[in-house]
Amino acid sequence: MHKYTLRYLFKGEPRTHLFELKQPQLSVHEAAMHLLQLHFGDGENSLIMPTADATPEEILKQAELIGLTQIEIVDQSR
């Protein structure tokens, strides 16, 4: 398992979250998708989630529209 700390702004407020994932690398759009699921993954907000075939740019744009910005990835596994 790889540990990633994500530092980001959520609606202008700084936040951090630790994810443990099997994947050896994590791109910014993948991190954005994990954060979208974390903050909006419940049934009531599922319409906010990007479609399964969304491009990385579309995922980042959707994240920004709902307040997830300045996403930084710190790989804690190294």
N, C-alpha and C positions, 0 to 999 in steps of 0.2 A: 504494500500500500504506500502511496505517496501522499504526503501531507502538504497542502497548499493553504497559505493564509492569504485571503483576499482583503485588500484595503480598498475602500470605495466610499463615495458619497451617496447617501440615500436621502433624496429630497433636501440636499444641501448639508446634511449632517454626516460627519465622518463615522464610519463603521468598519468593523473587521469581522471576519468569519473564517473559521478553520474548516476545511473540507479534507476528508481522507478518501482518495480515489485510487482505482487500480491503474488509471492511465498514467504513463510515464511523463507526459507533457500536457500542459493546459494552455490553450490559447485564450486571448481576451474574450472572444465571442463565446467560447465554451464556458468561461467563468461567468460571463453575463447570463447565460442560460441557467447555470446553477443558481445564481442570485435571483433570477426571475422566479424560478421554482421555489426557492426559499421564501421569498416575500409574497408571491402571488399564486402559488401552485394549488391552493385549495379550490374546491369546486365552484365557489361563487365568483372567483376571479379568473377562471380558466380562459375566458375570451381575451384576456390581456396577453396570454402566452403566444409567442410566434408559432407559425405552422411548422410541421415537421420538415418541410422542404425549404424553409427560410434560409436565405444566404447569410453568411457571417455579417455582412453589412446591415441586412434587415434586422437581425437579432440585436445588434448594437444600437440601431436606431430606435427600436421598440424599447429597449432598456432605458435609453436616454429620455424618451418621451414620458416614461413613468417615474423618472427620478433617479435612476441608477447611472452614475457617472464616475469618471476618473478611477476606473477599475485598475488596480495594480495587483500583480500576482507575485507572491513570494513562495518559492519552493522550499519547504522546510525539510525535505528528504535529503538534501545534499550536505 
